Amino acid sequence: MIDIPLHRQFAGQARLVRLLLWRIGDTTDIETCLDMAKNAHMITDDDKAFIRECLAREEEHRNLSGVNETAGIPVDEETILRLRRCVNKLNQADSA
């Protein structure tokens, strides 16, 4: 199995969250999408803050390569797992 670097996993998961939010909100305005997901009980306030921070870091991260840490957020396995949980929440709730 190929070992994908954590910073690439982070970027991929953050981009997937962004796409799911755009689909849920039917807009590219992330704040509107986050509010809609929160109001639909797809995510919690903690998830909302975490997602907002990750999306901001992913945008900064696009310009960096080969780095295991983005500005302010350590990219560790727990961060990746939490992003995956957010993806699951957004994906399951949207399809119901």
Biotite code that builds the C-alpha atoms (Angstrom):
import biotite.structure as struc

atoms = struc.array([
    struc.Atom([0.000, 0.000, 0.000], chain_id="A", res_id=1, res_name="MET", atom_name="CA", element="C"),
    struc.Atom([1.274, 3.450, -0.894], chain_id="A", res_id=2, res_name="ILE", atom_name="CA", element="C"),
    struc.Atom([1.949, 5.694, 2.081], chain_id="A", res_id=3, res_name="ASP", atom_name="CA", element="C"),
    struc.Atom([0.400, 9.060, 1.215], chain_id="A", res_id=4, res_name="ILE", atom_name="CA", element="C"),
    struc.Atom([2.003, 11.964, 3.087], chain_id="A", res_id=5, res_name="PRO", atom_name="CA", element="C"),
    struc.Atom([-0.212, 13.497, 5.772], chain_id="A", res_id=6, res_name="LEU", atom_name="CA", element="C"),
    struc.Atom([-0.145, 16.967, 4.213], chain_id="A", res_id=7, res_name="HIS", atom_name="CA", element="C"),
    struc.Atom([-1.575, 15.532, 0.974], chain_id="A", res_id=8, res_name="ARG", atom_name="CA", element="C"),
    struc.Atom([-4.249, 13.611, 2.871], chain_id="A", res_id=9, res_name="GLN", atom_name="CA", element="C"),
    struc.Atom([-5.121, 16.833, 4.703], chain_id="A", res_id=10, res_name="PHE", atom_name="CA", element="C"),
    struc.Atom([-5.418, 18.784, 1.464], chain_id="A", res_id=11, res_name="ALA", atom_name="CA", element="C"),
    struc.Atom([-7.557, 16.101, -0.162], chain_id="A", res_id=12, res_name="GLY", atom_name="CA", element="C"),
    struc.Atom([-9.934, 15.794, 2.769], chain_id="A", res_id=13, res_name="GLN", atom_name="CA", element="C"),
    struc.Atom([-10.276, 19.577, 3.130], chain_id="A", res_id=14, res_name="ALA", atom_name="CA", element="C"),
    struc.Atom([-11.073, 19.908, -0.578], chain_id="A", res_id=15, res_name="ARG", atom_name="CA", element="C"),
    struc.Atom([-13.662, 17.148, -0.309], chain_id="A", res_id=16, res_name="LEU", atom_name="CA", element="C"),
    struc.Atom([-15.292, 18.928, 2.644], chain_id="A", res_id=17, res_name="VAL", atom_name="CA", element="C"),
    struc.Atom([-15.386, 22.125, 0.573], chain_id="A", res_id=18, res_name="ARG", atom_name="CA", element="C"),
    struc.Atom([-17.077, 20.340, -2.349], chain_id="A", res_id=19, res_name="LEU", atom_name="CA", element="C"),
    struc.Atom([-19.645, 18.706, -0.081], chain_id="A", res_id=20, res_name="LEU", atom_name="CA", element="C"),
    struc.Atom([-20.424, 22.048, 1.534], chain_id="A", res_id=21, res_name="LEU", atom_name="CA", element="C"),
    struc.Atom([-20.876, 23.679, -1.866], chain_id="A", res_id=22, res_name="TRP", atom_name="CA", element="C"),
    struc.Atom([-23.329, 20.932, -2.791], chain_id="A", res_id=23, res_name="ARG", atom_name="CA", element="C"),
    struc.Atom([-25.235, 21.259, 0.473], chain_id="A", res_id=24, res_name="ILE", atom_name="CA", element="C"),
    struc.Atom([-25.430, 25.041, 0.306], chain_id="A", res_id=25, res_name="GLY", atom_name="CA", element="C"),
    struc.Atom([-25.848, 25.255, -3.457], chain_id="A", res_id=26, res_name="ASP", atom_name="CA", element="C"),
    struc.Atom([-23.369, 28.144, -3.352], chain_id="A", res_id=27, res_name="THR", atom_name="CA", element="C"),
    struc.Atom([-19.630, 28.649, -3.098], chain_id="A", res_id=28, res_name="THR", atom_name="CA", element="C"),
    struc.Atom([-20.006, 30.967, -0.090], chain_id="A", res_id=29, res_name="ASP", atom_name="CA", element="C"),
    struc.Atom([-18.458, 28.779, 2.617], chain_id="A", res_id=30, res_name="ILE", atom_name="CA", element="C"),
    struc.Atom([-20.043, 30.685, 5.508], chain_id="A", res_id=31, res_name="GLU", atom_name="CA", element="C"),
    struc.Atom([-23.505, 30.215, 4.020], chain_id="A", res_id=32, res_name="THR", atom_name="CA", element="C"),
    struc.Atom([-22.783, 26.529, 3.439], chain_id="A", res_id=33, res_name="CYS", atom_name="CA", element="C"),
    struc.Atom([-21.491, 26.037, 6.983], chain_id="A", res_id=34, res_name="LEU", atom_name="CA", element="C"),
    struc.Atom([-24.590, 27.740, 8.372], chain_id="A", res_id=35, res_name="ASP", atom_name="CA", element="C"),
    struc.Atom([-26.871, 25.548, 6.261], chain_id="A", res_id=36, res_name="MET", atom_name="CA", element="C"),
    struc.Atom([-25.061, 22.376, 7.341], chain_id="A", res_id=37, res_name="ALA", atom_name="CA", element="C"),
    struc.Atom([-25.219, 23.466, 10.986], chain_id="A", res_id=38, res_name="LYS", atom_name="CA", element="C"),
    struc.Atom([-28.919, 24.392, 10.761], chain_id="A", res_id=39, res_name="ASN", atom_name="CA", element="C"),
    struc.Atom([-29.641, 21.003, 9.167], chain_id="A", res_id=40, res_name="ALA", atom_name="CA", element="C"),
    struc.Atom([-27.892, 19.317, 12.131], chain_id="A", res_id=41, res_name="HIS", atom_name="CA", element="C"),
    struc.Atom([-25.232, 17.806, 9.889], chain_id="A", res_id=42, res_name="MET", atom_name="CA", element="C"),
    struc.Atom([-22.400, 19.357, 11.894], chain_id="A", res_id=43, res_name="ILE", atom_name="CA", element="C"),
    struc.Atom([-21.911, 20.863, 15.340], chain_id="A", res_id=44, res_name="THR", atom_name="CA", element="C"),
    struc.Atom([-20.536, 24.265, 16.287], chain_id="A", res_id=45, res_name="ASP", atom_name="CA", element="C"),
    struc.Atom([-17.197, 22.580, 17.031], chain_id="A", res_id=46, res_name="ASP", atom_name="CA", element="C"),
    struc.Atom([-17.197, 20.930, 13.599], chain_id="A", res_id=47, res_name="ASP", atom_name="CA", element="C"),
    struc.Atom([-18.032, 24.265, 12.000], chain_id="A", res_id=48, res_name="LYS", atom_name="CA", element="C"),
    struc.Atom([-15.076, 26.018, 13.637], chain_id="A", res_id=49, res_name="ALA", atom_name="CA", element="C"),
    struc.Atom([-12.750, 23.097, 12.845], chain_id="A", res_id=50, res_name="PHE", atom_name="CA", element="C"),
    struc.Atom([-13.849, 22.986, 9.198], chain_id="A", res_id=51, res_name="ILE", atom_name="CA", element="C"),
    struc.Atom([-13.490, 26.752, 8.808], chain_id="A", res_id=52, res_name="ARG", atom_name="CA", element="C"),
    struc.Atom([-9.926, 26.589, 10.165], chain_id="A", res_id=53, res_name="GLU", atom_name="CA", element="C"),
    struc.Atom([-8.986, 23.600, 8.008], chain_id="A", res_id=54, res_name="CYS", atom_name="CA", element="C"),
    struc.Atom([-10.331, 25.196, 4.845], chain_id="A", res_id=55, res_name="LEU", atom_name="CA", element="C"),
    struc.Atom([-8.359, 28.355, 5.526], chain_id="A", res_id=56, res_name="ALA", atom_name="CA", element="C"),
    struc.Atom([-5.194, 26.318, 6.140], chain_id="A", res_id=57, res_name="ARG", atom_name="CA", element="C"),
    struc.Atom([-5.772, 24.238, 3.015], chain_id="A", res_id=58, res_name="GLU", atom_name="CA", element="C"),
    struc.Atom([-5.865, 27.410, 0.939], chain_id="A", res_id=59, res_name="GLU", atom_name="CA", element="C"),
    struc.Atom([-2.541, 28.490, 2.463], chain_id="A", res_id=60, res_name="GLU", atom_name="CA", element="C"),
    struc.Atom([-1.214, 24.946, 2.053], chain_id="A", res_id=61, res_name="HIS", atom_name="CA", element="C"),
    struc.Atom([-1.754, 24.921, -1.718], chain_id="A", res_id=62, res_name="ARG", atom_name="CA", element="C"),
    struc.Atom([1.316, 27.084, -2.119], chain_id="A", res_id=63, res_name="ASN", atom_name="CA", element="C"),
    struc.Atom([3.491, 24.845, 0.055], chain_id="A", res_id=64, res_name="LEU", atom_name="CA", element="C"),
    struc.Atom([4.890, 21.505, -1.022], chain_id="A", res_id=65, res_name="SER", atom_name="CA", element="C"),
    struc.Atom([6.467, 18.716, 0.928], chain_id="A", res_id=66, res_name="GLY", atom_name="CA", element="C"),
    struc.Atom([5.564, 20.194, 4.302], chain_id="A", res_id=67, res_name="VAL", atom_name="CA", element="C"),
    struc.Atom([4.026, 18.116, 7.087], chain_id="A", res_id=68, res_name="ASN", atom_name="CA", element="C"),
    struc.Atom([2.553, 21.113, 8.828], chain_id="A", res_id=69, res_name="GLU", atom_name="CA", element="C"),
    struc.Atom([0.396, 23.978, 7.678], chain_id="A", res_id=70, res_name="THR", atom_name="CA", element="C"),
    struc.Atom([0.506, 27.362, 9.332], chain_id="A", res_id=71, res_name="ALA", atom_name="CA", element="C"),
    struc.Atom([-1.037, 26.924, 12.766], chain_id="A", res_id=72, res_name="GLY", atom_name="CA", element="C"),
    struc.Atom([-2.493, 23.425, 12.362], chain_id="A", res_id=73, res_name="ILE", atom_name="CA", element="C"),
    struc.Atom([-0.277, 20.385, 12.861], chain_id="A", res_id=74, res_name="PRO", atom_name="CA", element="C"),
    struc.Atom([-1.154, 17.851, 10.214], chain_id="A", res_id=75, res_name="VAL", atom_name="CA", element="C"),
    struc.Atom([-1.342, 14.679, 12.199], chain_id="A", res_id=76, res_name="ASP", atom_name="CA", element="C"),
    struc.Atom([-3.403, 11.535, 11.926], chain_id="A", res_id=77, res_name="GLU", atom_name="CA", element="C"),
    struc.Atom([-5.998, 12.856, 14.394], chain_id="A", res_id=78, res_name="GLU", atom_name="CA", element="C"),
    struc.Atom([-6.613, 15.913, 12.202], chain_id="A", res_id=79, res_name="THR", atom_name="CA", element="C"),
    struc.Atom([-7.055, 13.675, 9.164], chain_id="A", res_id=80, res_name="ILE", atom_name="CA", element="C"),
    struc.Atom([-9.436, 11.383, 11.057], chain_id="A", res_id=81, res_name="LEU", atom_name="CA", element="C"),
    struc.Atom([-11.515, 14.331, 12.255], chain_id="A", res_id=82, res_name="ARG", atom_name="CA", element="C"),
    struc.Atom([-11.740, 15.696, 8.709], chain_id="A", res_id=83, res_name="LEU", atom_name="CA", element="C"),
    struc.Atom([-12.862, 12.248, 7.516], chain_id="A", res_id=84, res_name="ARG", atom_name="CA", element="C"),
    struc.Atom([-15.554, 12.201, 10.202], chain_id="A", res_id=85, res_name="ARG", atom_name="CA", element="C"),
    struc.Atom([-16.759, 15.586, 8.960], chain_id="A", res_id=86, res_name="CYS", atom_name="CA", element="C"),
    struc.Atom([-16.833, 14.248, 5.388], chain_id="A", res_id=87, res_name="VAL", atom_name="CA", element="C"),
    struc.Atom([-18.923, 11.299, 6.571], chain_id="A", res_id=88, res_name="ASN", atom_name="CA", element="C"),
    struc.Atom([-21.352, 13.543, 8.451], chain_id="A", res_id=89, res_name="LYS", atom_name="CA", element="C"),
    struc.Atom([-21.811, 15.837, 5.470], chain_id="A", res_id=90, res_name="LEU", atom_name="CA", element="C"),
    struc.Atom([-22.103, 12.990, 2.989], chain_id="A", res_id=91, res_name="ASN", atom_name="CA", element="C"),
    struc.Atom([-24.501, 10.823, 5.016], chain_id="A", res_id=92, res_name="GLN", atom_name="CA", element="C"),
    struc.Atom([-26.751, 13.666, 6.036], chain_id="A", res_id=93, res_name="ALA", atom_name="CA", element="C"),
    struc.Atom([-26.914, 15.058, 2.511], chain_id="A", res_id=94, res_name="ASP", atom_name="CA", element="C"),
    struc.Atom([-27.959, 11.777, 0.936], chain_id="A", res_id=95, res_name="SER", atom_name="CA", element="C"),
    struc.Atom([-30.727, 11.052, 3.461], chain_id="A", res_id=96, res_name="ALA", atom_name="CA", element="C"),
])
